[in-house]
Amino acid sequence: MEHYYQPEIECASREEIIKIQNEKLVKQVRHVWDNVPYYRKKMEEKGVTPDDVKSIDDLYKLPFLSKDDLRESYPFGMMGVPQKDVVRIHSTSGTTGKRVVAFYNQHDIDLWEDCCARAIAAAGGTKEDVCQVSYGFGLFTGGAGLNGGSHKLGCMTVPTSSGNTDRQIMFLRDLNATIICCTPSYAAFLGESLKEMGLTPDEIPLKAGIFGAEAWSEEMRRDIEKTLGIKAYDIYGLTELSGPGVSFECSAQQGMHVNEDHFIAEIIDPDTEEVLPEGAVGELVFTAVDKEAFPMIRYRTHDVCSLTREPCSCGRTHVRMTRLMGRTDDMLIIRGVNVFPSQIETVLLNEGYAANYLILVDRVGTTDSFEIQVEMTPEMFTDNVGEVAERQKNLVEKLKSMLGLRAKVTLVAPKSIARSEGKAVRVIDKRKFF
Ligand code: DLL
C-alpha cells in the first residue's frame, strides 16, 4: 500500500510539474543573478541574463556549476541570502581539498525535510511507525535530514546516530522500531551482528529500511532484505542539494523518484557536456529551483545513471533515476579498462559473498596492479588451501568476464576487513599519490 505524503505534488500531471518548474526556475535565476555574484559572473561570461530564461526549455543556456566552483567560492561565495537568515550549515565528508559547506535558511530546511518525509512515506511509513535514524548526525546530512523527515511524518523518531551496534540493536528491539535509516553497508553489518546474536528476522520488528549515501547493488539489497526481514529502499541525495531525499524509491523499487517540484534533473555526456535524451546513461546534473541560501544551478554531481518517465505502478509521476552505476570520478581506469566498483560487487554477491571487500590498485613499474580482497562468509570459511585456491580461481574468471580484466583475488577470513559505521571505504588507489 502506498502512503502518499503530498499526493497533489507527487502524483501531479506532467503539465502541472512543468508549470511549477517553469515558474520556480525563472524566479531562481533572478534570485541568483541578484544575490550570488559568483554565479552572476559565470552567467555574464556565457552571455546569459535572467531575461534569456523563460522556461525549463532555456535551462541549457545556463552555465554548469562544479565542485571546483564550490571550492573556489568557499566558504561564502555561493551564499544566496544574508548570513543573518542562515539557520544551519552542513558539510560533505570529502577527504581531499576543501570541504563543501552548504547553507540553509528555514525555508530550505522545511523543503528538505518534506522531501525526506516523502521518502519515509514511500517506504510505507506513517505516524504509527517507530523510525530509528542510524545515519551520522552532525555535519553529515544523513542524520539531520531523515530525522527531520521522520518528525514531519509524525513517526516516533529514535535518533541513535551511527555506531554503537549493541545500543542500536537494543533500541531496535526494546522500542519496536519498524523503520531504520542508515547506510546500506551498516545495514548489512547490523544483519551480521543480529545473526551472530542468534536472532532471526522475525525476532526484530523492522519492516522497512531507507538506505543510501553510498553505492549498493541489487544483490546487496536482496541480502539485506533477507537478513533483516525487511523491504529495503534506496534514497539518494547530496549535501550541495540539501542532503538525502533529492530522490527516493517507492514500493515498486524500479528507480528513485526525483522530487521534481524542487529539483530539475538532466543527464549529460561528462566529456562534451551535451544534454542526453531520456534513457541515456551519463552524468546527473541538478538544478535546485527553490533552495534559497545555497542555490545550485546545473550542478554536476559526477554520479552516473539514467532517467525514465515511464509510468510507475505506485502512481507517482516524478521522473525516476536508476540506481547509481558509479561516479565519473570513482571510475577506475585499470590497464586502460574502465572499472566501476559496483560491477565487482555484483559479481561477488552473485557468487555468495557479502559486500565486504577491498579493491587495491597500485602501479608496479609501468603496469597497474589490481587486487581484490574478499571476505569469505562464516559458512564458506575453511583452512583447506585447495578449496580456497579453487574459490579464488572461480572469482578471477567471473570477474574477468564481467570486467574484461584479470584481477588478483585474495580471499580473507570473515571479519578481517574493517567495517564502517558510515560510508564504506572500498577502494584504495595508491596510484593517485605518485
Ligand atoms: O550522502 C546524502 C545522503 C545521506 C544520501 C543519506 C542518502 C542518504 P554527501 O555526503 O554529500 O551526501 O554525498 C553525496 O553520495 O553524490 C553519491 O555519489 C553518493 N550517494 C548518495 N546517495 C546514494 C545512493 C549524502 N542512494 C554522494 N546510491 C552522491 C549511491 C549515493 N550513491
Residues whose N, C-alpha, C, O or C-beta is under 5 A from the ligand:
A	BS01	DLL	T92 S93 T141 G142 F211 G212 A213 E214 A215 W216 D234 I235 Y236 G237 L238 T239 G243 P244 T301 D303 L324
